[in-house]
Amino acid sequence: MNSLLLLIIQIINLYQLVLLIYIITTWLINFNIVNTSNRLVYRIMDVLYRLCEPSLRFVRQYLPNLGSIDISPIVVYLLLWFIKSLIIEYWPRH
């Protein structure tokens, strides 16, 4: 059972890392540091978008509109951290 716990924790950690990379790359694109007309950058952003956007879209449904400020990545990251903590705390140990 501990191996299953470790697998779940690693999946959450990996998704948190992907989310952080997505946040950083969107900032780089918005500040015109990285150009999306580059084919490699476009493909990487497309993959990151497809991985992160479903969870972000779900959270955005329940958040108030704050104008141009999007706090959904922060909320998703904190929720993942909270879920990971709950799993570690309440996982049955033998």
DODOPA-29553 format. One line per 8 residues: number of its first residue (from 1); for each residue y, x, z of N, C-alpha, C, O, CB. Coordinates in nm, 2 decimals. Atoms other than C-alpha are relative to their C-alpha. Last residue first. Glycine has a CB too. Example, Ala and Ser with C-alpha at 12.3 -4.5 7.8 and 13.67 -1.06 7.14 Angstrom:
BEGIN
2	-0.11 -0.09 0.00 -0.11 1.37 0.71 0.11 -0.08 0.08 0.22 -0.03 0.09 0.05 0.04 -0.14 ~ -0.12 0.09 0.00 -0.45 1.23 0.78 0.12 0.09 0.00 0.12 0.19 0.07 0.00 -0.10 0.12;
END
This chain:
BEGIN
94	0.13 -0.01 -0.06 -0.10 0.04 0.88 -0.01 0.12 0.08 -0.12 0.15 0.14 -0.11 -0.02 -0.10 ~ 0.05 -0.14 -0.02 0.26 -0.04 0.78 -0.13 -0.01 0.07 -0.15 -0.09 0.17 0.10 0.09 0.07 ~ 0.11 -0.01 -0.10 0.37 -0.38 0.64 -0.06 0.14 0.00 -0.09 0.20 -0.10 -0.11 -0.10 -0.03 ~ 0.13 -0.03 0.06 0.70 -0.34 0.45 -0.11 0.02 0.10 -0.09 0.09 0.20 0.01 0.12 -0.09 ~ 0.10 0.10 -0.03 0.98 -0.50 0.65 -0.13 0.02 -0.07 -0.22 -0.07 -0.07 0.05 -0.13 -0.04 ~ 0.00 0.04 -0.14 1.22 -0.21 0.69 -0.12 -0.10 0.02 -0.18 -0.09 0.13 0.13 -0.07 0.04 ~ 0.05 -0.11 -0.08 1.15 -0.04 0.35 -0.02 -0.04 0.15 -0.11 0.00 0.21 0.10 0.12 0.00 ~ 0.14 -0.03 0.03 1.17 -0.36 0.16 -0.05 0.11 0.09 -0.16 0.10 0.14 -0.01 0.04 -0.15;
86	0.08 0.10 -0.05 1.49 -0.46 0.34 -0.15 0.02 -0.03 -0.23 0.00 0.06 0.04 -0.14 -0.06 ~ 0.00 -0.02 -0.14 1.66 -0.13 0.27 -0.09 -0.11 0.07 -0.17 -0.08 0.16 0.14 -0.01 0.06 ~ 0.08 -0.12 -0.03 1.57 -0.15 -0.09 -0.02 0.02 0.15 -0.12 0.06 0.19 0.06 0.13 -0.07 ~ 0.14 0.03 0.03 1.70 -0.50 -0.12 -0.09 0.11 0.04 -0.20 0.10 0.09 -0.02 -0.05 -0.14 ~ 0.04 0.09 -0.11 2.03 -0.39 0.05 -0.15 -0.04 -0.02 -0.22 -0.04 0.08 0.09 -0.13 0.00 ~ 0.01 -0.08 -0.12 2.07 -0.09 -0.19 -0.05 -0.09 0.12 -0.14 -0.04 0.20 0.14 0.06 0.04 ~ 0.12 -0.08 0.02 2.00 -0.32 -0.49 -0.03 0.09 0.13 -0.14 0.11 0.17 0.01 0.09 -0.12 ~ 0.12 0.09 -0.01 2.25 -0.57 -0.36 -0.13 0.08 -0.01 -0.23 0.06 0.06 0.00 -0.11 -0.10;
78	0.01 0.02 -0.15 2.51 -0.29 -0.31 -0.12 -0.10 0.02 -0.19 -0.08 0.12 0.12 -0.07 0.05 ~ 0.04 -0.12 -0.06 2.46 -0.17 -0.67 -0.03 -0.02 0.15 -0.13 0.02 0.20 0.10 0.11 -0.02 ~ 0.14 -0.02 0.04 2.48 -0.53 -0.81 -0.06 0.13 0.07 -0.17 0.13 0.12 -0.02 0.02 -0.15 ~ 0.08 0.10 -0.07 2.80 -0.59 -0.61 -0.15 0.02 -0.03 -0.23 0.01 0.06 0.04 -0.15 -0.04 ~ 0.00 -0.04 -0.14 2.96 -0.27 -0.73 -0.09 -0.09 0.08 -0.17 -0.05 0.17 0.14 0.00 0.06 ~ 0.09 -0.11 -0.02 2.86 -0.34 -1.09 -0.01 0.05 0.15 -0.12 0.09 0.19 0.05 0.12 -0.08 ~ 0.15 0.03 0.01 3.00 -0.69 -1.06 -0.09 0.12 0.01 -0.19 0.11 0.08 -0.03 -0.08 -0.12 ~ 0.07 -0.06 -0.12 3.34 -0.57 -0.94 -0.15 -0.03 0.00 -0.22 0.00 0.09 0.06 -0.05 0.13;
70	0.14 0.05 0.00 3.51 -0.62 -1.28 -0.07 0.07 0.12 -0.10 0.19 0.11 -0.07 0.03 -0.13 ~ 0.08 -0.08 -0.09 3.89 -0.59 -1.26 -0.14 -0.06 0.01 -0.15 -0.18 0.04 0.07 0.01 0.15 ~ 0.06 -0.10 0.07 4.07 -0.73 -1.56 -0.09 0.09 0.08 -0.15 0.19 0.03 0.11 0.09 -0.07 ~ -0.08 -0.05 0.11 4.15 -1.06 -1.40 -0.08 0.11 -0.08 -0.19 0.09 -0.12 0.13 0.06 0.04 ~ -0.10 -0.09 -0.06 3.98 -1.11 -1.07 0.08 0.06 -0.11 0.14 0.17 -0.09 -0.07 0.11 0.08 ~ -0.06 -0.08 0.11 3.77 -1.41 -1.18 0.11 0.08 0.07 0.21 0.02 0.12 0.05 -0.09 -0.11 ~ -0.13 0.05 0.06 3.57 -1.52 -0.88 0.06 0.09 -0.10 0.03 0.21 -0.10 0.10 -0.02 0.12 ~ -0.12 -0.07 -0.05 3.21 -1.40 -0.85 0.12 -0.07 -0.05 0.12 -0.12 -0.16 0.00 0.15 -0.04;
62	-0.03 0.04 -0.14 2.91 -1.63 -0.88 0.12 0.07 0.06 0.16 0.04 0.17 -0.12 0.03 0.09 ~ 0.00 0.15 -0.01 2.85 -1.62 -1.25 0.05 -0.04 0.13 0.11 -0.15 0.14 -0.13 -0.06 -0.03 ~ -0.14 0.05 0.04 2.95 -1.25 -1.26 0.01 -0.15 0.01 0.12 -0.20 0.02 0.03 0.05 -0.14 ~ -0.09 -0.01 -0.11 2.63 -1.17 -1.06 0.14 -0.05 -0.04 0.21 -0.11 0.05 0.01 0.15 0.05 ~ 0.04 0.09 -0.11 2.40 -1.30 -1.33 0.10 0.00 0.12 0.13 -0.11 0.17 -0.14 0.03 0.04 ~ -0.04 0.14 0.05 2.60 -1.13 -1.61 -0.04 -0.10 0.11 0.04 -0.20 0.14 -0.07 -0.03 -0.13 ~ -0.14 0.01 -0.02 2.57 -0.80 -1.42 0.05 -0.14 -0.04 0.13 -0.19 0.03 0.07 0.11 -0.08 ~ -0.02 0.01 -0.14 2.19 -0.84 -1.39 0.15 -0.01 0.03 0.19 -0.09 0.12 -0.05 0.13 0.08;
54	0.06 0.12 -0.06 2.15 -0.92 -1.75 0.03 -0.01 0.15 0.06 -0.12 0.19 -0.15 0.00 -0.03 ~ -0.08 0.12 0.01 2.41 -0.65 -1.86 -0.07 -0.13 0.06 0.00 -0.21 0.11 0.03 -0.02 -0.14 ~ -0.09 0.04 -0.11 2.24 -0.35 -1.72 0.06 -0.14 -0.01 0.09 -0.20 0.10 0.11 0.10 0.02 ~ 0.06 -0.02 -0.13 1.94 -0.27 -1.94 0.08 -0.06 0.12 0.03 -0.12 0.21 -0.03 0.14 0.03 ~ 0.12 0.09 0.00 2.07 -0.41 -2.27 -0.07 0.01 0.14 -0.13 -0.09 0.18 -0.10 0.03 -0.11 ~ -0.05 0.13 0.00 2.41 -0.24 -2.21 -0.12 -0.10 0.02 -0.11 -0.19 0.10 0.08 -0.04 -0.13 ~ -0.06 0.02 -0.13 2.25 0.09 -2.13 0.05 -0.14 0.02 0.03 -0.20 0.13 0.11 0.10 0.03 ~ 0.12 0.00 -0.09 2.04 0.08 -2.45 0.05 -0.03 0.15 -0.01 -0.11 0.22 -0.08 0.13 0.00;
46	0.07 0.12 0.03 2.35 -0.02 -2.66 -0.12 -0.01 0.10 -0.15 -0.12 0.15 -0.05 0.00 -0.14 ~ -0.06 0.11 -0.06 2.55 0.25 -2.49 -0.07 -0.13 -0.02 -0.07 -0.22 0.07 0.15 -0.01 -0.05 ~ 0.01 -0.01 -0.14 2.30 0.51 -2.58 0.07 -0.11 0.07 0.01 -0.17 0.17 0.06 0.14 0.05 ~ 0.14 0.04 -0.03 2.28 0.38 -2.94 -0.02 0.01 0.15 -0.08 -0.07 0.21 -0.10 0.10 -0.07 ~ 0.02 0.14 0.01 2.66 0.39 -2.97 -0.14 -0.05 0.04 -0.16 -0.15 0.10 0.03 -0.04 -0.15 ~ -0.07 0.07 -0.11 2.69 0.73 -2.83 -0.02 -0.15 0.00 -0.04 -0.21 0.10 0.15 0.04 0.00 ~ 0.08 -0.02 -0.12 2.43 0.86 -3.07 0.06 -0.07 0.12 -0.01 -0.13 0.20 -0.01 0.15 0.02 ~ 0.13 0.08 0.00 2.60 0.69 -3.37 -0.08 0.02 0.13 -0.14 -0.07 0.18 -0.08 0.04 -0.12;
38	0.11 -0.10 0.01 2.95 0.83 -3.29 -0.13 -0.08 0.01 -0.15 -0.16 0.10 0.01 0.11 0.11 ~ 0.04 -0.01 0.14 3.18 0.53 -3.35 -0.10 0.11 -0.03 -0.16 0.11 -0.14 0.13 0.03 -0.09 ~ 0.13 0.08 0.03 3.16 0.47 -2.98 -0.03 0.00 -0.15 -0.13 -0.05 -0.19 0.02 -0.14 0.05 ~ -0.02 0.09 0.12 3.42 0.75 -2.91 -0.14 -0.07 -0.03 -0.24 -0.01 -0.05 0.05 0.07 -0.12 ~ 0.12 0.00 0.08 3.41 0.91 -2.56 0.02 -0.11 -0.11 0.07 -0.22 -0.08 -0.13 -0.03 0.08 ~ 0.05 -0.13 -0.01 3.73 1.00 -2.39 -0.12 0.02 -0.08 -0.15 0.12 -0.14 -0.03 0.04 0.15 ~ 0.00 -0.07 0.13 3.91 0.69 -2.50 -0.04 0.15 0.01 0.01 0.23 -0.07 0.13 -0.01 -0.07 ~ -0.11 -0.09 -0.01 3.99 0.57 -2.14 0.00 0.09 -0.13 0.07 0.19 -0.13 -0.02 0.09 0.12;
30	-0.13 0.07 -0.02 3.78 0.26 -2.20 0.12 0.09 0.01 0.23 0.05 -0.03 -0.01 -0.08 0.13 ~ -0.03 0.07 0.12 3.49 0.46 -2.34 0.14 -0.07 0.01 0.22 -0.06 -0.08 -0.11 -0.10 -0.04 ~ -0.03 -0.10 0.10 3.48 0.70 -2.05 0.04 -0.06 -0.13 0.13 -0.01 -0.20 -0.12 0.10 -0.02 ~ -0.13 -0.05 -0.03 3.50 0.41 -1.81 0.04 0.10 -0.10 0.16 0.11 -0.15 0.00 0.07 0.14 ~ -0.10 0.10 0.04 3.21 0.24 -1.99 0.14 0.05 0.04 0.24 0.02 -0.03 -0.03 -0.13 0.07 ~ -0.02 0.00 0.15 3.02 0.57 -1.97 0.09 -0.11 -0.04 0.17 -0.09 -0.14 -0.14 -0.02 -0.07 ~ -0.08 -0.12 0.03 3.07 0.60 -1.59 0.03 0.00 -0.15 0.14 0.03 -0.20 -0.08 0.12 0.04 ~ -0.14 0.01 -0.05 2.96 0.24 -1.52 0.08 0.12 -0.05 0.20 0.10 -0.10 0.00 -0.01 0.15;
22	-0.07 0.10 0.07 2.65 0.27 -1.74 0.15 -0.02 0.04 0.24 -0.03 -0.05 -0.07 -0.13 0.01 ~ -0.03 -0.06 0.13 2.55 0.60 -1.58 0.08 -0.10 -0.09 0.17 -0.06 -0.16 -0.13 0.05 -0.07 ~ -0.11 -0.10 -0.02 2.59 0.44 -1.24 0.03 0.06 -0.13 0.15 0.08 -0.16 -0.04 0.11 0.10 ~ -0.12 0.08 -0.02 2.37 0.14 -1.35 0.12 0.09 0.02 0.23 0.07 -0.04 -0.01 -0.09 0.12 ~ -0.04 0.05 0.13 2.11 0.37 -1.49 0.13 -0.08 0.01 0.21 -0.07 -0.08 -0.12 -0.09 -0.06 ~ -0.05 -0.12 0.08 2.10 0.56 -1.16 0.04 -0.05 -0.14 0.15 -0.01 -0.18 -0.11 0.10 -0.01 ~ -0.13 -0.03 -0.06 2.07 0.23 -0.96 0.06 0.12 -0.08 0.18 0.12 -0.11 -0.01 0.04 0.14 ~ -0.10 0.10 0.05 1.79 0.12 -1.20 0.14 0.03 0.06 0.24 0.01 -0.01 -0.05 -0.14 0.04;
14	-0.02 -0.03 0.14 1.60 0.45 -1.13 0.10 -0.10 -0.06 0.19 -0.06 -0.13 -0.13 -0.01 -0.07 ~ -0.09 -0.12 0.01 1.65 0.41 -0.75 0.03 0.03 -0.15 0.14 0.06 -0.18 -0.07 0.12 0.06 ~ -0.14 0.04 -0.04 1.52 0.05 -0.77 0.09 0.12 -0.01 0.20 0.11 -0.06 -0.01 -0.05 0.15 ~ -0.06 0.09 0.11 1.22 0.17 -0.97 0.14 -0.05 0.03 0.22 -0.05 -0.05 -0.10 -0.12 -0.02 ~ -0.04 -0.09 0.12 1.16 0.46 -0.73 0.06 -0.09 -0.11 0.15 -0.04 -0.18 -0.12 0.08 -0.04 ~ -0.13 -0.08 -0.04 1.17 0.22 -0.43 0.04 0.09 -0.11 0.16 0.09 -0.14 -0.03 0.09 0.13 ~ -0.11 0.09 -0.01 0.91 -0.01 -0.59 0.14 0.07 0.03 0.24 0.04 -0.04 -0.02 -0.11 0.10 ~ -0.02 0.04 0.13 0.68 0.28 -0.67 0.12 -0.10 -0.01 0.21 -0.08 -0.10 -0.12 -0.07 -0.07;
6	-0.07 -0.12 0.06 0.71 0.42 -0.32 0.03 -0.04 -0.15 0.14 0.00 -0.20 -0.09 0.12 0.00 ~ -0.13 -0.01 -0.06 0.62 0.08 -0.17 0.08 0.11 -0.07 0.20 0.09 -0.11 -0.01 0.02 0.15 ~ -0.07 0.11 0.06 0.32 0.05 -0.41 0.15 0.00 0.05 0.24 -0.03 -0.03 -0.07 -0.13 0.03 ~ -0.03 -0.05 0.13 0.21 0.40 -0.30 0.07 -0.11 -0.08 0.16 -0.08 -0.16 -0.13 0.03 -0.08 ~ -0.12 -0.09 0.00 0.24 0.29 0.06 0.03 0.05 -0.14 0.15 0.07 -0.17 -0.03 0.12 0.09 ~ -0.12 0.08 0.00 0.00 0.00 0.00 0.13 0.09 0.00 0.23 0.04 -0.05 0.00 -0.09 0.12;
END
